[in-house]
Amino acid sequence: MTEHLAEKREMHFTPQLRDDLRKQYDKAVKDGKDKFIFNTWEILTGYAKYLLEYLDTRFEELDSLRRK
């Protein structure tokens, strides 16, 4: 039996990278795609929707903390 080990990869989001993801997501939705490639990653369109919501919330929280 052969064991398959997935390569561990990480992506660290900045506001600019989030905006780039949003552009790719919007294009995928417009084109009716259920997945798209972003920075060499295959992203499910449905997952990207929730990821963008999460990132928006986190960046808003960080901005709020910086203003204090």
Secondary structure, 3 states (H helix, E strand, C coil): CCCCCCCCCCCCCCHHHHHHHHHHHHHHHHCCCCEEEECCEEEEHHHHHHHHHHHHHHHHHHHHHHHC
